Amino acid sequence: MFEFHTPKGSTPLPHVPDDLTLPQFFLDFHHPARPIRPKNTPWLIENSTGRPIAFDELRQRCIGLTNALSLKWNIVEGDVVCLFSPNHIDYPVCIWAIHKLGAIVTPANPGYTADELVHQLSTTKAALILCYADFLPTALAAAKTVGLSEDRVVVIEPSAASPFKGKHETLSKLVAFGSSKPQNYVERKLRPGEAKTKVAFYSFSSGTTGKPKAVIIPHYAFTANVIQTAAHYGITDPSVKKKHMNPGEVSLAVLPFFHIYGLVVTLHYMLFAGLSLVVIPKFDFTEFLESIVKYKITHLFLVPPQIVLLCKHPAVKKYDLSRVKFCVSGAAPMSGDLMSNVRKVLPNASIGQGYGMTETCTTISLMGGQQAMGTPGCAGQLIPGVVARVMRPDGSLCKEGETGELVVTGPSMALGYLNNEKATQETFVDGWVHTGDEVVIRNSEIFVVDRLKEIIKVKGFQVAPAELEGHLLLHPAVADACVVGIPDDYSGEIPLAFVVLNVEALKRVTGNPSEGEKIKAALVKHVSDNKIAYKRLAGGVVYIDAIPKNPSGKILRRILRDKAKFEHGAQRAKL
């Protein structure tokens, strides 16, 4: 059989404990792959104030919140708590406190509309919402729709300097309350092997059709991926002389923790590796540059739109970025040209890419542990423990250098989709995850050729075309619709809608260009009024006589995607 593994000579995958929850693994256990953090090195740093948070404070806040969740709402085994917040120094505290009770975390994008949050709350049957103060109205509206009382919405204050004034419980008050009371809970202990099935997260992934799906991630998968990444970089391997990361260095947490990339790699892996993490709630490019300088940032985990800004924004020249020694881009492909350009901006940094999915609990491949620079156009080397196949449409396996769908297995695979057996059977087959990406593998390096699935990736976020098509069909002027992604230098891809007008609308626009533009604007607004920003039709609307479909009625999306890319390329060539 043609299977691909991590390169020969790489650090082998160490033992992955199968009887620990995430907080036990991080707070109570020392794994041999984990380096010793220097004394007085904070775990987290609040970007706005510079306040350092050490291990003892993190652990105590976690215990206090766990006790409060037990006392106030009797959160118990199997309950689901929604974390509706941008990055915050208490984000890991919330996660670990929930896990200590045997409950499940479902991280939600704080940019969601109320309807989008309702979908997540109802799918997971969440019993409580921990909500960042700025997004309280959305959380309350969604909670009301799903039947959660207002007292089950807890406010996370932006910082200690910004106390919340209102009737809702706040996280800081809960921590103090729980810390002042006798322990009311028994921490969940796992039997040997139980971590492989004990659910830690319902993390949402758009997949290819319909609304986002809840990916079931167990504790074992999560800790395994952290250990896999540590082994890949050899952070405790004495044979690795020049390490990409060392305890005491400083990383910038600018990628959102609600996204699997930010949750696993930026937050948990960086803490495991012994780095201090400067936590930024919201990405603002100038503030981002200022933080790099102010906190002497050495490590950056980014997405291509942020790389584009580093290469093109005029403000970059005003800042000294020479301390940055490591920069990895993920969530969407970064071109070789872009990699070359950012190398000029970060002259002392090793630069490369990574590849992963929510369904694989993140990382499948990363820039090599001992590579000074990643191979241009490459999504990285397979990390320890991952086994990959490249499959033809007929199910046969490709040899090295041949093109087919990437199918992977390893210790970090998710368990499937919550309450969606059909989608689970399509993606998770006998322990293997079908990624939907067309790739070539050479020398254990993955080169992504095309996306077989229909998903659109906007700034690293997944957009399911069917979700937008379904919404467009609600508009009275639309008879049929197809949404595709078109290339965009900043966002990677942006959605464009091909629309078939109904008879009445077609009469209005025939011979009347201004009416046609008016309807296009109305359709764009129809989406933007009801969807999060990255799902909006930034590529615009194109009228078409008919949507191409096969005999069974399935949209032949690739035809329109190719048409859009061709016309988009021709348009750019004229500029």
Phi and psi in degrees as a GROMACS rama.xvg file:
@    title "Ramachandran Plot"
@    xaxis  label "Phi"
@    yaxis  label "Psi"
@TYPE xy
-94.2397  96.094  PHE-2
-121.359  149.504  GLU-3
-118.666  140.868  PHE-4
-130.123  177.295  HIS-5
-60.767  152.124  THR-6
-58.3716  148.791  PRO-7
-61.5538  143.593  LYS-8
90.4417  -6.99078  GLY-9
-72.9158  158.702  SER-10
-62.0904  126.319  THR-11
-68.0095  158.705  PRO-12
-70.7798  121.398  LEU-13
-70.7462  174.725  PRO-14
-61.2254  136.597  HIS-15
-107.223  115.312  VAL-16
-63.5322  136.289  PRO-17
-112.534  18.0382  ASP-18
-131.217  23.2582  ASP-19
-123.045  140.051  LEU-20
-80.4158  169.481  THR-21
-59.2831  -47.404  LEU-22
-65.0162  -34.2092  PRO-23
-65.5116  -40.9503  GLN-24
-63.3533  -38.4183  PHE-25
-89.7512  -32.5833  PHE-26
-104.231  -23.7365  LEU-27
-123.524  2.45473  ASP-28
-137.588  140.375  PHE-29
-113.21  114.145  HIS-30
-87.9388  141.658  HIS-31
-60.9742  -21.1896  PRO-32
-82.2072  -0.869494  ALA-33
-99.7138  122.954  ARG-34
-73.3051  161.406  PRO-35
-81.3856  125.725  ILE-36
-76.6973  130.583  ARG-37
-59.4034  147.873  PRO-38
-59.81  148.179  LYS-39
65.4365  16.577  ASN-40
-95.3288  112.58  THR-41
-66.4186  153.579  PRO-42
-77.7221  -45.9453  TRP-43
-128.836  154.274  LEU-44
-134.222  127.011  ILE-45
-76.2548  118.01  GLU-46
-59.4063  -43.6144  ASN-47
-68.9382  -30.1725  SER-48
-114.94  -18.8653  THR-49
80.5655  6.56336  GLY-50
-68.1824  125.418  ARG-51
-86.5844  145.092  PRO-52
-122.613  116.542  ILE-53
-91.6707  173.207  ALA-54
-55.72  -47.9002  PHE-55
-60.3338  -40.6519  ASP-56
-67.6076  -43.1477  GLU-57
-58.8972  -46.8674  LEU-58
-64.6714  -41.3866  ARG-59
-68.8834  -39.8155  GLN-60
-63.6136  -38.1824  ARG-61
-63.0706  -45.6633  CYS-62
-63.4744  -43.3785  ILE-63
-61.8788  -43.9229  GLY-64
-68.4936  -38.9836  LEU-65
-57.2568  -46.6066  THR-66
-63.8374  -40.2623  ASN-67
-65.4802  -41.208  ALA-68
-62.5886  -35.0904  LEU-69
-71.8461  -45.6423  SER-70
-69.2922  -44.9195  LEU-71
-79.45  -41.0257  LYS-72
-127.547  3.68122  TRP-73
52.9865  45.055  ASN-74
-65.913  127.073  ILE-75
-135.149  -176.998  VAL-76
-45.6105  124.836  GLU-77
86.1839  -11.1048  GLY-78
-65.0007  155.773  ASP-79
-117.335  132.037  VAL-80
-119.673  128.846  VAL-81
-91.6999  129.085  CYS-82
-105.93  100.839  LEU-83
-106.626  79.7938  PHE-84
-156.441  149.201  SER-85
-75.4746  -176.333  PRO-86
-57.5008  139.448  ASN-87
-156.885  148.572  HIS-88
-63.6496  -20.0551  ILE-89
-94.4141  5.16338  ASP-90
-58.6978  -50.8688  TYR-91
-65.6088  -32.2862  PRO-92
-59.1283  -46.035  VAL-93
-61.2125  -47.3354  CYS-94
-59.0091  -51.4598  ILE-95
-69.3239  -33.8918  TRP-96
-64.6976  -43.0801  ALA-97
-62.4875  -43.4702  ILE-98
-66.3157  -32.4624  HIS-99
-60.1015  -26.1396  LYS-100
-91.3224  1.8646  LEU-101
80.3141  9.9173  GLY-102
-88.5559  175.697  ALA-103
-119.056  139.181  ILE-104
-99.201  133.294  VAL-105
-120.724  101.874  THR-106
-74.6097  134.837  PRO-107
-121.431  145.833  ALA-108
-69.9854  119.148  ASN-109
-66.9381  -10.5985  PRO-110
-84.1963  -1.1638  GLY-111
-60.9068  148.741  TYR-112
-76.8528  169.433  THR-113
-60.2136  -41.0872  ALA-114
-63.7559  -40.5091  ASP-115
-66.5668  -38.834  GLU-116
-68.3398  -36.5432  LEU-117
-56.7012  -43.7113  VAL-118
-57.8773  -43.9066  HIS-119
-68.9486  -42.642  GLN-120
-64.5937  -42.5765  LEU-121
-73.3409  -36.5372  SER-122
-63.1424  -41.859  THR-123
-92.493  -9.8737  THR-124
56.1746  48.4773  LYS-125
-61.6922  139.755  ALA-126
-99.3837  -12.2034  ALA-127
-157.98  148.88  LEU-128
-122.285  126.025  ILE-129
-101.093  111.77  LEU-130
-122.639  131.064  CYS-131
-63.361  138.468  TYR-132
-52.4121  -40.0339  ALA-133
-63.9492  -20.4095  ASP-134
-112.636  20.3317  PHE-135
-60.5254  -43.6834  LEU-136
-57.2474  -41.0198  PRO-137
-64.0384  -44.9611  THR-138
-62.3481  -41.442  ALA-139
-66.5052  -40.6245  LEU-140
-64.2967  -42.8913  ALA-141
-67.7632  -41.7056  ALA-142
-60.1855  -42.0109  ALA-143
-61.705  -41.1566  LYS-144
-63.87  -38.5879  THR-145
-91.5733  0.176339  VAL-146
88.1724  20.3102  GLY-147
-89.6031  132.553  LEU-148
-72.7907  157.66  SER-149
-61.4873  -27.685  GLU-150
-75.1413  -0.538885  ASP-151
-102.852  20.1778  ARG-152
-117.719  114.672  VAL-153
-103.798  137.582  VAL-154
-94.2242  128.265  VAL-155
-95.5842  115.635  ILE-156
-75.7337  143.807  GLU-157
-53.752  -41.2791  PRO-158
-164.404  171.957  SER-159
-62.6114  -24.6858  ALA-160
-80.8991  -4.34199  ALA-161
-126.068  69.3717  SER-162
-64.2515  141.483  PRO-163
-82.929  133.182  PHE-164
-110.863  102.041  LYS-165
178.792  -179.481  GLY-166
-83.2274  -11.664  LYS-167
-79.0282  149.487  HIS-168
-61.2019  144.707  GLU-169
-114.856  156.832  THR-170
-61.0111  -43.4388  LEU-171
-62.4071  -39.1663  SER-172
-68.39  -36.7652  LYS-173
-64.7914  -41.8968  LEU-174
-60.6197  -45.251  VAL-175
-64.6842  -42.3743  ALA-176
-62.1476  -49.8318  PHE-177
-63.5834  -34.1787  GLY-178
-71.4805  -22.8385  SER-179
-89.4726  -7.67185  SER-180
-110.451  154.585  LYS-181
-60.304  149.961  PRO-182
-62.3043  128.173  GLN-183
-106.663  1.76856  ASN-184
-130.676  160.356  TYR-185
-112.124  118.476  VAL-186
-61.3376  137.9  GLU-187
-66.1531  122.022  ARG-188
-109.072  140.555  LYS-189
-103.685  144.764  LEU-190
-77.1866  159.07  ARG-191
-53.3317  128.216  PRO-192
88.4541  -14.9817  GLY-193
-70.6535  -26.7684  GLU-194
-61.9332  -19.7529  ALA-195
-73.0743  -19.203  LYS-196
-122.104  -14.6919  THR-197
-71.8775  119.399  LYS-198
-76.8258  131.851  VAL-199
-103.907  -41.7792  ALA-200
-137.438  145.621  PHE-201
-109.006  94.2663  TYR-202
-99.6836  133.63  SER-203
-90.4175  136.122  PHE-204
-132.15  138.512  SER-205
-72.0002  -24.4552  SER-206
61.1218  -142.518  GLY-207
-115.581  -20.4536  THR-208
-136.085  150.384  THR-209
65.7343  -156.851  GLY-210
-77.7318  163.178  LYS-211
-55.9327  146.881  PRO-212
-110.643  147.499  LYS-213
-85.3745  115.026  ALA-214
-86.1557  129.327  VAL-215
-90.1872  110.661  ILE-216
-114.369  118.639  ILE-217
-83.7399  164.185  PRO-218
-58.0196  -40.5008  HIS-219
-61.6045  -45.1547  TYR-220
-58.5959  -41.7464  ALA-221
-66.3074  -51.5939  PHE-222
-65.5553  -34.5494  THR-223
-59.7804  -43.3377  ALA-224
-67.8594  -33.5214  ASN-225
-64.1085  -45.2165  VAL-226
-67.9959  -38.9283  ILE-227
-58.2914  -44.6356  GLN-228
-66.0517  -40.4944  THR-229
-61.8651  -41.66  ALA-230
-66.8305  -40.1628  ALA-231
-57.8808  -40.7538  HIS-232
-90.7539  -2.58506  TYR-233
56.4288  43.4234  GLY-234
-70.4752  -16.5026  ILE-235
-121.334  12.0486  THR-236
-84.7265  114.438  ASP-237
-64.5394  -18.629  PRO-238
-76.9902  -16.3111  SER-239
-88.1358  104.238  VAL-240
-78.4776  -44.2051  LYS-241
-108.753  97.8046  LYS-242
-86.3122  144.677  LYS-243
-68.6454  -24.4648  HIS-244
-146.759  143.252  MET-245
-134.668  146.666  ASN-246
-55.74  139.205  PRO-247
97.9811  -13.9053  GLY-248
-76.9057  175.291  GLU-249
-128.476  127.413  VAL-250
-113.248  153.175  SER-251
-103.846  121.358  LEU-252
-93.2505  83.044  ALA-253
-106.321  -22.8285  VAL-254
-74.0304  142.146  LEU-255
-66.6104  135.678  PRO-256
-70.9193  -19.5921  PHE-257
-73.6881  -16.32  PHE-258
-90.9021  143.502  HIS-259
-60.4045  -34.6474  ILE-260
-61.8411  -51.1687  TYR-261
-67.3934  -35.7691  GLY-262
-67.8242  -47.4336  LEU-263
-85.3331  -53.3765  VAL-264
-80.1203  -55.8548  VAL-265
-67.9263  -47.5139  THR-266
-81.3152  -64.4362  LEU-267
-77.6584  -42.4398  HIS-268
-66.4102  -41.0589  TYR-269
-62.8939  -39.7642  MET-270
-65.2232  -40.6988  LEU-271
-61.5086  -38.3148  PHE-272
-76.2493  -4.80575  ALA-273
89.5332  13.6107  GLY-274
-88.7315  155.534  LEU-275
-85.2992  143.145  SER-276
-116.834  115.057  LEU-277
-85.2731  117.037  VAL-278
-96.2036  119.874  VAL-279
-111.685  119.534  ILE-280
-67.2048  -38.3222  PRO-281
-141.051  137.086  LYS-282
-76.7956  118.265  PHE-283
-128.816  123.072  ASP-284
-62.1309  -44.2535  PHE-285
-64.4077  -43.6897  THR-286
-63.6633  -35.592  GLU-287
-58.6395  -46.9317  PHE-288
-64.2379  -41.6827  LEU-289
-62.6527  -39.0824  GLU-290
-66.9804  -37.3372  SER-291
-58.3012  -43.1447  ILE-292
-73.8766  -48.7254  VAL-293
-59.2352  -43.3839  LYS-294
-100.528  8.41456  TYR-295
52.9915  53.8216  LYS-296
-65.58  134.817  ILE-297
-108.815  -23.4825  THR-298
-130.41  133.756  HIS-299
-128.693  128.349  LEU-300
-112.361  118.607  PHE-301
-132.577  178.342  LEU-302
-122.054  159.647  VAL-303
-51.2743  -39.14  PRO-304
-57.8361  -35.5987  PRO-305
-72.137  -34.6023  GLN-306
-63.4709  -41.2628  ILE-307
-59.6472  -43.4465  VAL-308
-62.5297  -41.2845  LEU-309
-59.5849  -34.326  LEU-310
-81.9576  -28.7677  CYS-311
-116.216  -22.3903  LYS-312
-73.4187  130.566  HIS-313
-63.3321  -23.7028  PRO-314
-67.0114  -21.3065  ALA-315
-57.6267  -36.5105  VAL-316
-63.7343  -17.5641  LYS-317
-83.516  -7.75259  LYS-318
-119.178  144.326  TYR-319
-89.4149  107.961  ASP-320
-106.24  20.244  LEU-321
-70.9759  -17.4145  SER-322
-77.6101  -17.6439  ARG-323
-66.8643  121.515  VAL-324
-111.377  -8.18827  LYS-325
-152.979  130.394  PHE-326
-144.946  120.225  CYS-327
-120.548  135.738  VAL-328
-107.916  141.449  SER-329
-149.195  -173.898  GLY-330
78.8157  -21.5321  ALA-331
-161.365  155.06  ALA-332
-64.7727  143.809  PRO-333
-114.204  125.955  MET-334
-68.9355  159.752  SER-335
-61.4828  -37.4587  GLY-336
-63.3729  -41.8015  ASP-337
-65.5191  -37.9099  LEU-338
-63.2463  -41.2385  MET-339
-64.0234  -39.1302  SER-340
-68.6658  -41.4172  ASN-341
-72.2445  -22.8864  VAL-342
-62.6156  -31.9876  ARG-343
-72.0441  -31.2173  LYS-344
-78.5027  -34.5315  VAL-345
-115.905  74.9261  LEU-346
-64.8131  -22.6362  PRO-347
-105.884  11.5372  ASN-348
-102.426  142.643  ALA-349
-79.0596  131.359  SER-350
-127.749  133.723  ILE-351
-163.968  -167.779  GLY-352
-127.426  164.846  GLN-353
-134.646  166.337  GLY-354
-141.809  138.766  TYR-355
-175.406  -179.207  GLY-356
-146.43  160.573  MET-357
-59.4839  -38.9788  THR-358
-67.8982  -17.7432  GLU-359
-106.771  16.401  THR-360
45.8593  48.192  CYS-361
88.969  -111.468  THR-362
-73.962  129.979  THR-363
-108.939  -38.9651  ILE-364
-143.999  152.595  SER-365
-147.873  156.714  LEU-366
-47.9718  137.073  MET-367
-52.806  143.85  GLY-368
-60.6284  -24.1449  GLY-369
-121.235  16.0549  GLN-370
-83.6051  133.404  GLN-371
-73.3088  -35.4462  ALA-372
-140.127  142.694  MET-373
-69.6145  155.128  GLY-374
-66.8166  126.96  THR-375
-54.8577  133.811  PRO-376
78.3508  0.790583  GLY-377
-98.9319  140.294  CYS-378
-88.8702  12.0282  ALA-379
106.082  173.57  GLY-380
-88.5296  147.913  GLN-381
-59.0135  135.537  LEU-382
-89.3948  160.542  ILE-383
-54.3257  136.188  PRO-384
94.7641  -16.5412  GLY-385
-87.4816  134.647  VAL-386
-119.094  131.145  VAL-387
-122.587  147.548  ALA-388
-126.889  155.018  ARG-389
-119.128  118.607  VAL-390
-113.958  134.942  MET-391
-78.2588  164.53  ARG-392
-57.9497  -27.4352  PRO-393
-84.7562  2.95922  ASP-394
92.1763  -8.87859  GLY-395
-75.609  159.867  SER-396
-99.9024  142.026  LEU-397
-86.2547  153.891  CYS-398
-84.4945  173.239  LYS-399
-57.7417  133.582  GLU-400
89.537  -6.58545  GLY-401
-95.7548  155.752  GLU-402
-98.4162  134.604  THR-403
-171.96  -173.968  GLY-404
-78.2355  135.486  GLU-405
-76.7053  126.389  LEU-406
-126.974  129.982  VAL-407
-133.411  157.451  VAL-408
-143.85  166.368  THR-409
161.471  -178.768  GLY-410
-72.6942  -12.4866  PRO-411
-101.841  9.7153  SER-412
-66.6752  142.074  MET-413
-71.0153  171.958  ALA-414
-92.1192  -13.475  LEU-415
138.063  -165.26  GLY-416
-105.892  139.319  TYR-417
-67.083  124.814  LEU-418
53.7607  36.649  ASN-419
-145.087  76.6088  ASN-420
-65.2657  -37.5285  GLU-421
-62.1253  -49.25  LYS-422
-65.5448  -36.5855  ALA-423
-61.9245  -45.4177  THR-424
-65.575  -30.03  GLN-425
-74.861  -36.2571  GLU-426
-97.3597  -39.0044  THR-427
-106.465  106.003  PHE-428
-123.432  108.854  VAL-429
52.6594  42.6015  ASP-430
85.5599  -2.59687  GLY-431
-106.351  139.022  TRP-432
-101.063  123.288  VAL-433
-86.8382  111.387  HIS-434
-77.2359  -25.553  THR-435
80.0669  5.76028  GLY-436
-106.116  134.206  ASP-437
-87.1505  124.249  GLU-438
-137.135  167.899  VAL-439
-124.921  137.239  VAL-440
-114.642  126.592  ILE-441
-134.099  130.246  ARG-442
52.3665  41.4413  ASN-443
65.1502  14.1795  SER-444
-105.199  139.962  GLU-445
-98.7979  130.137  ILE-446
-118.082  114.422  PHE-447
-80.5105  122.732  VAL-448
-93.4636  -46.096  VAL-449
-163.492  166.602  ASP-450
-101.162  112.322  ARG-451
-71.9835  -36.8021  LEU-452
-70.754  168.029  LYS-453
-92.7275  1.41953  GLU-454
-61.1678  144.929  ILE-455
-107.351  135.307  ILE-456
-111.006  112.776  LYS-457
-110.011  113.353  VAL-458
53.8927  32.0965  LYS-459
88.7836  -11.2753  GLY-460
-89.9935  144.376  PHE-461
-87.6298  133.585  GLN-462
-124.925  119.329  VAL-463
-84.2717  117.966  ALA-464
-54.7339  -38.4463  PRO-465
-61.2395  -32.3398  ALA-466
-64.0086  -44.6164  GLU-467
-72.2156  -37.0356  LEU-468
-62.0444  -43.1454  GLU-469
-61.0933  -38.3216  GLY-470
-71.3241  -39.9903  HIS-471
-61.4855  -35.9324  LEU-472
-67.3727  -14.7906  LEU-473
-75.7966  -16.7229  LEU-474
-77.4995  136.711  HIS-475
-63.5881  -20.0321  PRO-476
-85.4239  -10.3759  ALA-477
-101.353  127.888  VAL-478
-96.9672  -34.0361  ALA-479
-158.582  159.72  ASP-480
-155.618  151.794  ALA-481
-142.772  129.078  CYS-482
-110.321  132.558  VAL-483
-131.287  165.865  VAL-484
-98.7097  140.483  GLY-485
-120.279  150.048  ILE-486
-62.4861  144.286  PRO-487
-145.727  130.43  ASP-488
-59.6394  -35.6309  ASP-489
-87.6561  -48.3709  TYR-490
-94.3845  -5.40594  SER-491
87.1144  -62.0347  GLY-492
-142.398  156.473  GLU-493
-137.563  148.383  ILE-494
-74.4105  137.067  PRO-495
-126.807  138.685  LEU-496
-110.115  125.388  ALA-497
-90.5225  126.667  PHE-498
-127.362  133.065  VAL-499
-99.3694  120.428  VAL-500
-79.1691  150.382  LEU-501
-75.2641  173.264  ASN-502
-58.2354  -45.5618  VAL-503
-64.8974  -44.4818  GLU-504
-66.3497  -36.9401  ALA-505
-63.248  -38.5784  LEU-506
-61.5397  -39.4091  LYS-507
-67.0186  -35.4178  ARG-508
-91.2565  -18.8765  VAL-509
-61.6517  119.932  THR-510
72.0915  9.77541  GLY-511
-134.302  80.2308  ASN-512
-56.7481  -35.5882  PRO-513
-65.9481  -36.6566  SER-514
-67.0012  -36.9889  GLU-515
-61.7151  -42.3116  GLY-516
-68.3183  -33.6157  GLU-517
-64.4795  -42.4911  LYS-518
-68.0841  -39.2516  ILE-519
-58.1913  -45.6435  LYS-520
-62.8334  -37.4244  ALA-521
-66.3501  -36.5034  ALA-522
-69.0412  -41.604  LEU-523
-60.3143  -43.3481  VAL-524
-67.6923  -36.3904  LYS-525
-56.8242  -38.7064  HIS-526
-77.7695  -47.2953  VAL-527
-64.5898  -27.959  SER-528
-72.4104  -16.8912  ASP-529
-125.624  -3.60349  ASN-530
-128.297  153.979  LYS-531
-60.1318  156.047  ILE-532
-54.3896  -41.9878  ALA-533
-72.2292  -10.6478  TYR-534
-92.7632  -1.12426  LYS-535
-74.1256  158.964  ARG-536
-81.3206  68.0817  LEU-537
-66.8349  -20.9446  ALA-538
-84.9119  -7.13241  GLY-539
91.3826  -166.551  GLY-540
-127.517  136.142  VAL-541
-123.452  129.617  VAL-542
-79.5471  144.156  TYR-543
-145.693  150.601  ILE-544
-70.7025  -38.7874  ASP-545
-155.519  147.031  ALA-546
-84.8186  122.201  ILE-547
-65.8221  132.895  PRO-548
-140.735  156.056  LYS-549
-83.1397  174.332  ASN-550
-57.0496  -26.3081  PRO-551
-86.4807  -1.9677  SER-552
97.0429  0.445537  GLY-553
-73.8611  133.76  LYS-554
-63.6834  129.934  ILE-555
-86.4392  75.326  LEU-556
-63.2992  -33.4927  ARG-557
-63.4376  -31.9943  ARG-558
-60.7384  -47.4234  ILE-559
-74.2003  -31.7868  LEU-560
-64.8537  -42.7608  ARG-561
-65.3886  -39.6405  ASP-562
-62.0102  -44.2795  LYS-563
-64.7961  -42.8096  ALA-564
-65.0246  -39.5959  LYS-565
-64.4677  -47.7765  PHE-566
-67.7663  -36.1713  GLU-567
-64.5271  -42.7719  HIS-568
-65.5833  -39.9799  GLY-569
-64.5369  -38.7994  ALA-570
-63.4152  -43.0113  GLN-571
-67.4416  -33.7598  ARG-572
-65.0736  -27.7687  ALA-573
-76.0622  -21.1499  LYS-574
